[in-house]
Amino acid sequence: MAKTFECSHGGVVCGAKIEGETEEEVLAKAIEHAKKVHGVDLTQSQTLARYAQSLIHEKR
Ligand SMILES: [Zn+2]
């Protein structure tokens, strides 16, 4: 089942929608996106990484 992550759900003013087949794939893309676009390295913080992971939902 496809998973999706929306930046805006994290309280960020950003229209990015990240999709992938698995949670791991979406998280990896989200980490890359956050680093490139927002200058935030999610891997530097367990809290941030876990928070980002909690924002991943099943695509409807
Ligand atoms: Zn974003």
N, CA, C, O and the ligand as a Tripos MOL2 file, in Angstrom:
@<TRIPOS>MOLECULE
protein
  241   239    61     0     0
PROTEIN
NO_CHARGES

@<TRIPOS>ATOM
      1 N           0.8440   -1.2040    0.0000 N.3       1 MET1
      2 CA          0.0000    0.0000    0.0000 C.3       1 MET1
      3 C           0.8800    1.2550    0.0000 C.2       1 MET1
      4 O           1.8700    1.3240    0.7290 O.2       1 MET1
      5 N           0.5260    2.2130   -0.7950 N.am      2 ALA2
      6 CA          1.3390    3.4280   -0.9300 C.3       2 ALA2
      7 C           1.2520    4.2860    0.3330 C.2       2 ALA2
      8 O           0.2270    4.3370    1.0130 O.2       2 ALA2
      9 N           2.3550    4.9480    0.6120 N.am      3 LYS3
     10 CA          2.4090    5.8370    1.7670 C.3       3 LYS3
     11 C           2.6530    7.2640    1.2740 C.2       3 LYS3
     12 O           3.2270    7.4890    0.2080 O.2       3 LYS3
     13 N           2.2050    8.1980    2.0720 N.am      4 THR4
     14 CA          2.3660    9.5890    1.6770 C.3       4 THR4
     15 C           2.7620   10.4650    2.8660 C.2       4 THR4
     16 O           2.3950   10.2040    4.0120 O.2       4 THR4
     17 N           3.5120   11.4930    2.5560 N.am      5 PHE5
     18 CA          3.9670   12.4390    3.5790 C.3       5 PHE5
     19 C           3.7860   13.8430    3.0280 C.2       5 PHE5
     20 O           4.2280   14.1510    1.9210 O.2       5 PHE5
     21 N           3.1340   14.6840    3.8080 N.am      6 GLU6
     22 CA          2.9610   16.0720    3.3890 C.3       6 GLU6
     23 C           3.6610   16.9920    4.3720 C.2       6 GLU6
     24 O           3.4110   16.9660    5.5770 O.2       6 GLU6
     25 N           4.5390   17.7960    3.8210 N.am      7 CYS7
     26 CA          5.3130   18.7410    4.6200 C.3       7 CYS7
     27 C           4.4150   19.6340    5.4710 C.2       7 CYS7
     28 O           4.7200   19.9180    6.6300 O.2       7 CYS7
     29 N           3.3220   20.0650    4.8900 N.am      8 SER8
     30 CA          2.4480   21.0230    5.5730 C.3       8 SER8
     31 C           1.8710   20.4320    6.8580 C.2       8 SER8
     32 O           1.5250   21.1770    7.7750 O.2       8 SER8
     33 N           1.7620   19.1070    6.9380 N.am      9 HIS9
     34 CA          1.2400   18.4680    8.1490 C.3       9 HIS9
     35 C           2.2050   18.6220    9.3200 C.2       9 HIS9
     36 O           1.8350   18.4720   10.4840 O.2       9 HIS9
     37 N           3.4570   18.9260    8.9700 N.am     10 GLY10
     38 CA          4.4470   19.1330   10.0130 C.3      10 GLY10
     39 C           4.5290   20.5830   10.4380 C.2      10 GLY10
     40 O           5.4380   20.9710   11.1720 O.2      10 GLY10
     41 N           3.5760   21.3890    9.9780 N.am     11 GLY11
     42 CA          3.5500   22.7870   10.3580 C.3      11 GLY11
     43 C           4.4840   23.6500    9.5260 C.2      11 GLY11
     44 O           4.7620   24.7980    9.8740 O.2      11 GLY11
     45 N           4.9650   23.0880    8.4230 N.am     12 VAL12
     46 CA          5.8590   23.8240    7.5480 C.3      12 VAL12
     47 C           5.0550   24.3700    6.3760 C.2      12 VAL12
     48 O           4.2170   23.6730    5.8020 O.2      12 VAL12
     49 N           5.3210   25.6260    6.0300 N.am     13 VAL13
     50 CA          4.6500   26.2020    4.8690 C.3      13 VAL13
     51 C           5.3530   25.6850    3.6200 C.2      13 VAL13
     52 O           6.3340   26.2620    3.1520 O.2      13 VAL13
     53 N           4.8330   24.6010    3.1040 N.am     14 CYS14
     54 CA          5.4660   23.9100    1.9940 C.3      14 CYS14
     55 C           4.4310   22.9880    1.3740 C.2      14 CYS14
     56 O           3.7230   22.2740    2.0840 O.2      14 CYS14
     57 N           4.3440   23.0010    0.0700 N.am     15 GLY15
     58 CA          3.3220   22.1990   -0.6020 C.3      15 GLY15
     59 C           3.8100   20.8340   -1.0390 C.2      15 GLY15
     60 O           3.1490   20.1410   -1.8120 O.2      15 GLY15
     61 N           4.9650   20.4580   -0.5410 N.am     16 ALA16
     62 CA          5.5420   19.1900   -1.0040 C.3      16 ALA16
     63 C           4.7500   17.9820   -0.5240 C.2      16 ALA16
     64 O           4.3630   17.8820    0.6400 O.2      16 ALA16
     65 N           4.5240   17.0690   -1.4640 N.am     17 LYS17
     66 CA          3.8590   15.8080   -1.1460 C.3      17 LYS17
     67 C           4.8070   14.7090   -1.5720 C.2      17 LYS17
     68 O           5.2040   14.6240   -2.7340 O.2      17 LYS17
     69 N           5.1580   13.8800   -0.6290 N.am     18 ILE18
     70 CA          6.1170   12.8180   -0.9270 C.3      18 ILE18
     71 C           5.3900   11.4750   -0.8580 C.2      18 ILE18
     72 O           4.6620   11.1830    0.0910 O.2      18 ILE18
     73 N           5.6120   10.6800   -1.8840 N.am     19 GLU19
     74 CA          4.9400    9.3830   -1.9250 C.3      19 GLU19
     75 C           5.9280    8.2590   -2.1370 C.2      19 GLU19
     76 O           6.9980    8.4550   -2.7140 O.2      19 GLU19
     77 N           5.5660    7.0930   -1.6710 N.am     20 GLY20
     78 CA          6.4220    5.9380   -1.8610 C.3      20 GLY20
     79 C           5.6670    4.6590   -1.5600 C.2      20 GLY20
     80 O           4.5420    4.6880   -1.0620 O.2      20 GLY20
     81 N           6.2950    3.5460   -1.8670 N.am     21 GLU21
     82 CA          5.6490    2.2440   -1.6670 C.3      21 GLU21
     83 C           5.6730    1.8210   -0.2120 C.2      21 GLU21
     84 O           4.7610    1.1510    0.2720 O.2      21 GLU21
     85 N           6.7400    2.2260    0.4840 N.am     22 THR22
     86 CA          6.8880    1.8420    1.8860 C.3      22 THR22
     87 C           7.2000    3.0650    2.7370 C.2      22 THR22
     88 O           7.5950    4.1190    2.2390 O.2      22 THR22
     89 N           7.0060    2.8820    4.0480 N.am     23 GLU23
     90 CA          7.2800    3.9650    4.9840 C.3      23 GLU23
     91 C           8.7630    4.3430    4.9240 C.2      23 GLU23
     92 O           9.1150    5.5180    5.0190 O.2      23 GLU23
     93 N           9.6190    3.3450    4.7670 N.am     24 GLU24
     94 CA         11.0570    3.5820    4.7070 C.3      24 GLU24
     95 C          11.4090    4.4450    3.5000 C.2      24 GLU24
     96 O          12.2410    5.3480    3.5810 O.2      24 GLU24
     97 N          10.7640    4.1480    2.3940 N.am     25 GLU25
     98 CA         11.0310    4.8890    1.1600 C.3      25 GLU25
     99 C          10.5850    6.3440    1.3080 C.2      25 GLU25
    100 O          11.3060    7.2670    0.9290 O.2      25 GLU25
    101 N           9.4020    6.5350    1.8590 N.am     26 VAL26
    102 CA          8.8810    7.8930    2.0450 C.3      26 VAL26
    103 C           9.7550    8.6690    3.0190 C.2      26 VAL26
    104 O          10.0510    9.8440    2.8070 O.2      26 VAL26
    105 N          10.1590    8.0000    4.0840 N.am     27 LEU27
    106 CA         10.9950    8.6650    5.0870 C.3      27 LEU27
    107 C          12.3330    9.0820    4.4840 C.2      27 LEU27
    108 O          12.8240   10.1800    4.7480 O.2      27 LEU27
    109 N          12.9150    8.2110    3.6810 N.am     28 ALA28
    110 CA         14.1900    8.5200    3.0340 C.3      28 ALA28
    111 C          14.0500    9.7420    2.1240 C.2      28 ALA28
    112 O          14.9180   10.6140    2.0950 O.2      28 ALA28
    113 N          12.9380    9.7870    1.3820 N.am     29 LYS29
    114 CA         12.6850   10.9260    0.4910 C.3      29 LYS29
    115 C          12.4150   12.1890    1.2960 C.2      29 LYS29
    116 O          12.8520   13.2760    0.9170 O.2      29 LYS29
    117 N          11.6990   12.0500    2.4020 N.am     30 ALA30
    118 CA         11.3780   13.1930    3.2490 C.3      30 ALA30
    119 C          12.6500   13.7730    3.8560 C.2      30 ALA30
    120 O          12.8010   14.9910    3.9540 O.2      30 ALA30
    121 N          13.5590   12.8990    4.2600 N.am     31 ILE31
    122 CA         14.8390   13.3300    4.8320 C.3      31 ILE31
    123 C          15.6220   14.1210    3.7920 C.2      31 ILE31
    124 O          16.1940   15.1700    4.0900 O.2      31 ILE31
    125 N          15.6380   13.6040    2.5750 N.am     32 GLU32
    126 CA         16.3440   14.2760    1.4890 C.3      32 GLU32
    127 C          15.7100   15.6300    1.1880 C.2      32 GLU32
    128 O          16.4070   16.6270    1.0030 O.2      32 GLU32
    129 N          14.3900   15.6510    1.1430 N.am     33 HIS33
    130 CA         13.6500   16.8840    0.8690 C.3      33 HIS33
    131 C          13.9090   17.9330    1.9500 C.2      33 HIS33
    132 O          14.1780   19.0940    1.6440 O.2      33 HIS33
    133 N          13.8260   17.5210    3.2020 N.am     34 ALA34
    134 CA         14.0160   18.4480    4.3220 C.3      34 ALA34
    135 C          15.4090   19.0660    4.2870 C.2      34 ALA34
    136 O          15.5960   20.2470    4.5790 O.2      34 ALA34
    137 N          16.3790   18.2320    3.9200 N.am     35 LYS35
    138 CA         17.7580   18.7050    3.8770 C.3      35 LYS35
    139 C          17.9510   19.7030    2.7390 C.2      35 LYS35
    140 O          18.5690   20.7530    2.9150 O.2      35 LYS35
    141 N          17.4170   19.3600    1.5750 N.am     36 LYS36
    142 CA         17.6120   20.1540    0.3730 C.3      36 LYS36
    143 C          16.8030   21.4460    0.3980 C.2      36 LYS36
    144 O          17.3150   22.5190    0.0750 O.2      36 LYS36
    145 N          15.5530   21.3320    0.7790 N.am     37 VAL37
    146 CA         14.6430   22.4780    0.6940 C.3      37 VAL37
    147 C          14.5960   23.2990    1.9750 C.2      37 VAL37
    148 O          14.5190   24.5270    1.9290 O.2      37 VAL37
    149 N          14.6430   22.6210    3.1160 N.am     38 HIS38
    150 CA         14.4780   23.3420    4.3740 C.3      38 HIS38
    151 C          15.7650   23.4950    5.1810 C.2      38 HIS38
    152 O          15.7980   24.1860    6.1990 O.2      38 HIS38
    153 N          16.8130   22.8430    4.7100 N.am     39 GLY39
    154 CA         18.0850   22.9480    5.4130 C.3      39 GLY39
    155 C          18.0650   22.2790    6.7780 C.2      39 GLY39
    156 O          18.8410   22.6330    7.6650 O.2      39 GLY39
    157 N          17.1730   21.3110    6.9370 N.am     40 VAL40
    158 CA         17.0620   20.5900    8.2040 C.3      40 VAL40
    159 C          17.5000   19.1370    7.9930 C.2      40 VAL40
    160 O          17.0250   18.4480    7.0900 O.2      40 VAL40
    161 N          18.4080   18.7040    8.8420 N.am     41 ASP41
    162 CA         18.8520   17.3240    8.7450 C.3      41 ASP41
    163 C          18.1110   16.4790    9.7760 C.2      41 ASP41
    164 O          18.4420   16.4860   10.9620 O.2      41 ASP41
    165 N          17.1140   15.7590    9.3060 N.am     42 LEU42
    166 CA         16.2700   14.9730   10.2110 C.3      42 LEU42
    167 C          17.0330   13.8420   10.8880 C.2      42 LEU42
    168 O          16.6370   13.3570   11.9480 O.2      42 LEU42
    169 N          18.1270   13.4310   10.2640 N.am     43 THR43
    170 CA         18.8790   12.3170   10.8400 C.3      43 THR43
    171 C          19.7210   12.7610   12.0400 C.2      43 THR43
    172 O          20.2800   11.9340   12.7610 O.2      43 THR43
    173 N          19.8010   14.0860   12.2420 N.am     44 GLN44
    174 CA         20.5770   14.6030   13.3690 C.3      44 GLN44
    175 C          19.8080   14.5080   14.6770 C.2      44 GLN44
    176 O          20.3840   14.6250   15.7590 O.2      44 GLN44
    177 N          18.5240   14.2980   14.5700 N.am     45 SER45
    178 CA         17.7060   14.2740   15.7720 C.3      45 SER45
    179 C          16.7110   13.1230   15.7430 C.2      45 SER45
    180 O          15.9050   13.0090   14.8190 O.2      45 SER45
    181 N          16.7740   12.2720   16.7620 N.am     46 GLN46
    182 CA         15.8340   11.1540   16.8880 C.3      46 GLN46
    183 C          14.4040   11.6620   16.9780 C.2      46 GLN46
    184 O          13.4820   11.0780   16.4090 O.2      46 GLN46
    185 N          14.2380   12.7700   17.7090 N.am     47 THR47
    186 CA         12.9090   13.3290   17.8990 C.3      47 THR47
    187 C          12.3110   13.7700   16.5690 C.2      47 THR47
    188 O          11.1580   13.4760   16.2550 O.2      47 THR47
    189 N          13.1310   14.4840   15.7960 N.am     48 LEU48
    190 CA         12.6760   14.9630   14.4980 C.3      48 LEU48
    191 C          12.3760   13.8100   13.5580 C.2      48 LEU48
    192 O          11.3620   13.8140   12.8600 O.2      48 LEU48
    193 N          13.2560   12.8280   13.5420 N.am     49 ALA49
    194 CA         13.0770   11.6760   12.6650 C.3      49 ALA49
    195 C          11.7990   10.9280   13.0140 C.2      49 ALA49
    196 O          11.0510   10.4990   12.1350 O.2      49 ALA49
    197 N          11.5620   10.7810   14.3150 N.am     50 ARG50
    198 CA         10.3650   10.0780   14.7560 C.3      50 ARG50
    199 C           9.1130   10.8890   14.4380 C.2      50 ARG50
    200 O           8.0700   10.3430   14.0780 O.2      50 ARG50
    201 N           9.2470   12.2170   14.5810 N.am     51 TYR51
    202 CA          8.1220   13.0980   14.2800 C.3      51 TYR51
    203 C           7.7670   13.0070   12.7910 C.2      51 TYR51
    204 O           6.5970   12.8940   12.4260 O.2      51 TYR51
    205 N           8.7870   13.0570   11.9510 N.am     52 ALA52
    206 CA          8.5640   12.9530   10.5130 C.3      52 ALA52
    207 C           7.9050   11.6320   10.1730 C.2      52 ALA52
    208 O           7.0130   11.5650    9.3270 O.2      52 ALA52
    209 N           8.3530   10.5850   10.8410 N.am     53 GLN53
    210 CA          7.8000    9.2560   10.5920 C.3      53 GLN53
    211 C           6.3210    9.1890   10.9900 C.2      53 GLN53
    212 O           5.5190    8.5100   10.3490 O.2      53 GLN53
    213 N           5.9830    9.9060   12.0590 N.am     54 SER54
    214 CA          4.6020    9.8890   12.5330 C.3      54 SER54
    215 C           3.6660   10.6190   11.5730 C.2      54 SER54
    216 O           2.4470   10.4580   11.6360 O.2      54 SER54
    217 N           4.2490   11.4210   10.6880 N.am     55 LEU55
    218 CA          3.4370   12.1860    9.7210 C.3      55 LEU55
    219 C           3.1620   11.3930    8.4370 C.2      55 LEU55
    220 O           2.4220   11.8410    7.5610 O.2      55 LEU55
    221 N           3.7600   10.2310    8.3490 N.am     56 ILE56
    222 CA          3.5530    9.4020    7.1640 C.3      56 ILE56
    223 C           2.2380    8.6370    7.3120 C.2      56 ILE56
    224 O           2.0000    7.9680    8.3180 O.2      56 ILE56
    225 N           1.4080    8.7480    6.3090 N.am     57 HIS57
    226 CA          0.1190    8.0850    6.3550 C.3      57 HIS57
    227 C          -0.0930    7.2120    5.1280 C.2      57 HIS57
    228 O           0.5700    7.3670    4.1030 O.2      57 HIS57
    229 N          -1.0310    6.2980    5.2640 N.am     58 GLU58
    230 CA         -1.3990    5.5070    4.1150 C.3      58 GLU58
    231 C          -2.1550    6.3710    3.1310 C.2      58 GLU58
    232 O          -3.0260    7.1560    3.5060 O.2      58 GLU58
    233 N          -1.8120    6.2140    1.8800 N.am     59 LYS59
    234 CA         -2.4830    6.9920    0.8410 C.3      59 LYS59
    235 C          -3.8850    6.4590    0.6050 C.2      59 LYS59
    236 O          -4.1010    5.2520    0.4970 O.2      59 LYS59
    237 N          -4.8300    7.3820    0.5270 N.am     60 ARG60
    238 CA         -6.1970    6.9680    0.2830 C.3      60 ARG60
    239 C          -6.5720    7.2030   -1.1620 C.2      60 ARG60
    240 O          -7.7000    6.9120   -1.5620 O.2      60 ARG60
    241 ZN          8.9340   20.7940    2.4510 Zn       61 ZN61
@<TRIPOS>BOND
     1     1     2 1
     2     2     3 1
     3     3     4 2
     4     3     5 am
     5     5     6 1
     6     6     7 1
     7     7     8 2
     8     7     9 am
     9     9    10 1
    10    10    11 1
    11    11    12 2
    12    11    13 am
    13    13    14 1
    14    14    15 1
    15    15    16 2
    16    15    17 am
    17    17    18 1
    18    18    19 1
    19    19    20 2
    20    19    21 am
    21    21    22 1
    22    22    23 1
    23    23    24 2
    24    23    25 am
    25    25    26 1
    26    26    27 1
    27    27    28 2
    28    27    29 am
    29    29    30 1
    30    30    31 1
    31    31    32 2
    32    31    33 am
    33    33    34 1
    34    34    35 1
    35    35    36 2
    36    35    37 am
    37    37    38 1
    38    38    39 1
    39    39    40 2
    40    39    41 am
    41    41    42 1
    42    42    43 1
    43    43    44 2
    44    43    45 am
    45    45    46 1
    46    46    47 1
    47    47    48 2
    48    47    49 am
    49    49    50 1
    50    50    51 1
    51    51    52 2
    52    51    53 am
    53    53    54 1
    54    54    55 1
    55    55    56 2
    56    55    57 am
    57    57    58 1
    58    58    59 1
    59    59    60 2
    60    59    61 am
    61    61    62 1
    62    62    63 1
    63    63    64 2
    64    63    65 am
    65    65    66 1
    66    66    67 1
    67    67    68 2
    68    67    69 am
    69    69    70 1
    70    70    71 1
    71    71    72 2
    72    71    73 am
    73    73    74 1
    74    74    75 1
    75    75    76 2
    76    75    77 am
    77    77    78 1
    78    78    79 1
    79    79    80 2
    80    79    81 am
    81    81    82 1
    82    82    83 1
    83    83    84 2
    84    83    85 am
    85    85    86 1
    86    86    87 1
    87    87    88 2
    88    87    89 am
    89    89    90 1
    90    90    91 1
    91    91    92 2
    92    91    93 am
    93    93    94 1
    94    94    95 1
    95    95    96 2
    96    95    97 am
    97    97    98 1
    98    98    99 1
    99    99   100 2
   100    99   101 am
   101   101   102 1
   102   102   103 1
   103   103   104 2
   104   103   105 am
   105   105   106 1
   106   106   107 1
   107   107   108 2
   108   107   109 am
   109   109   110 1
   110   110   111 1
   111   111   112 2
   112   111   113 am
   113   113   114 1
   114   114   115 1
   115   115   116 2
   116   115   117 am
   117   117   118 1
   118   118   119 1
   119   119   120 2
   120   119   121 am
   121   121   122 1
   122   122   123 1
   123   123   124 2
   124   123   125 am
   125   125   126 1
   126   126   127 1
   127   127   128 2
   128   127   129 am
   129   129   130 1
   130   130   131 1
   131   131   132 2
   132   131   133 am
   133   133   134 1
   134   134   135 1
   135   135   136 2
   136   135   137 am
   137   137   138 1
   138   138   139 1
   139   139   140 2
   140   139   141 am
   141   141   142 1
   142   142   143 1
   143   143   144 2
   144   143   145 am
   145   145   146 1
   146   146   147 1
   147   147   148 2
   148   147   149 am
   149   149   150 1
   150   150   151 1
   151   151   152 2
   152   151   153 am
   153   153   154 1
   154   154   155 1
   155   155   156 2
   156   155   157 am
   157   157   158 1
   158   158   159 1
   159   159   160 2
   160   159   161 am
   161   161   162 1
   162   162   163 1
   163   163   164 2
   164   163   165 am
   165   165   166 1
   166   166   167 1
   167   167   168 2
   168   167   169 am
   169   169   170 1
   170   170   171 1
   171   171   172 2
   172   171   173 am
   173   173   174 1
   174   174   175 1
   175   175   176 2
   176   175   177 am
   177   177   178 1
   178   178   179 1
   179   179   180 2
   180   179   181 am
   181   181   182 1
   182   182   183 1
   183   183   184 2
   184   183   185 am
   185   185   186 1
   186   186   187 1
   187   187   188 2
   188   187   189 am
   189   189   190 1
   190   190   191 1
   191   191   192 2
   192   191   193 am
   193   193   194 1
   194   194   195 1
   195   195   196 2
   196   195   197 am
   197   197   198 1
   198   198   199 1
   199   199   200 2
   200   199   201 am
   201   201   202 1
   202   202   203 1
   203   203   204 2
   204   203   205 am
   205   205   206 1
   206   206   207 1
   207   207   208 2
   208   207   209 am
   209   209   210 1
   210   210   211 1
   211   211   212 2
   212   211   213 am
   213   213   214 1
   214   214   215 1
   215   215   216 2
   216   215   217 am
   217   217   218 1
   218   218   219 1
   219   219   220 2
   220   219   221 am
   221   221   222 1
   222   222   223 1
   223   223   224 2
   224   223   225 am
   225   225   226 1
   226   226   227 1
   227   227   228 2
   228   227   229 am
   229   229   230 1
   230   230   231 1
   231   231   232 2
   232   231   233 am
   233   233   234 1
   234   234   235 1
   235   235   236 2
   236   235   237 am
   237   237   238 1
   238   238   239 1
   239   239   240 2
@<TRIPOS>SUBSTRUCTURE
     1 MET1         2 RESIDUE 1 A MET
     2 ALA2         6 RESIDUE 1 A ALA
     3 LYS3        10 RESIDUE 1 A LYS
     4 THR4        14 RESIDUE 1 A THR
     5 PHE5        18 RESIDUE 1 A PHE
     6 GLU6        22 RESIDUE 1 A GLU
     7 CYS7        26 RESIDUE 1 A CYS
     8 SER8        30 RESIDUE 1 A SER
     9 HIS9        34 RESIDUE 1 A HIS
    10 GLY10       38 RESIDUE 1 A GLY
    11 GLY11       42 RESIDUE 1 A GLY
    12 VAL12       46 RESIDUE 1 A VAL
    13 VAL13       50 RESIDUE 1 A VAL
    14 CYS14       54 RESIDUE 1 A CYS
    15 GLY15       58 RESIDUE 1 A GLY
    16 ALA16       62 RESIDUE 1 A ALA
    17 LYS17       66 RESIDUE 1 A LYS
    18 ILE18       70 RESIDUE 1 A ILE
    19 GLU19       74 RESIDUE 1 A GLU
    20 GLY20       78 RESIDUE 1 A GLY
    21 GLU21       82 RESIDUE 1 A GLU
    22 THR22       86 RESIDUE 1 A THR
    23 GLU23       90 RESIDUE 1 A GLU
    24 GLU24       94 RESIDUE 1 A GLU
    25 GLU25       98 RESIDUE 1 A GLU
    26 VAL26      102 RESIDUE 1 A VAL
    27 LEU27      106 RESIDUE 1 A LEU
    28 ALA28      110 RESIDUE 1 A ALA
    29 LYS29      114 RESIDUE 1 A LYS
    30 ALA30      118 RESIDUE 1 A ALA
    31 ILE31      122 RESIDUE 1 A ILE
    32 GLU32      126 RESIDUE 1 A GLU
    33 HIS33      130 RESIDUE 1 A HIS
    34 ALA34      134 RESIDUE 1 A ALA
    35 LYS35      138 RESIDUE 1 A LYS
    36 LYS36      142 RESIDUE 1 A LYS
    37 VAL37      146 RESIDUE 1 A VAL
    38 HIS38      150 RESIDUE 1 A HIS
    39 GLY39      154 RESIDUE 1 A GLY
    40 VAL40      158 RESIDUE 1 A VAL
    41 ASP41      162 RESIDUE 1 A ASP
    42 LEU42      166 RESIDUE 1 A LEU
    43 THR43      170 RESIDUE 1 A THR
    44 GLN44      174 RESIDUE 1 A GLN
    45 SER45      178 RESIDUE 1 A SER
    46 GLN46      182 RESIDUE 1 A GLN
    47 THR47      186 RESIDUE 1 A THR
    48 LEU48      190 RESIDUE 1 A LEU
    49 ALA49      194 RESIDUE 1 A ALA
    50 ARG50      198 RESIDUE 1 A ARG
    51 TYR51      202 RESIDUE 1 A TYR
    52 ALA52      206 RESIDUE 1 A ALA
    53 GLN53      210 RESIDUE 1 A GLN
    54 SER54      214 RESIDUE 1 A SER
    55 LEU55      218 RESIDUE 1 A LEU
    56 ILE56      222 RESIDUE 1 A ILE
    57 HIS57      226 RESIDUE 1 A HIS
    58 GLU58      230 RESIDUE 1 A GLU
    59 LYS59      234 RESIDUE 1 A LYS
    60 ARG60      238 RESIDUE 1 A ARG
    61 ZN61       241 GROUP 0 **** ****
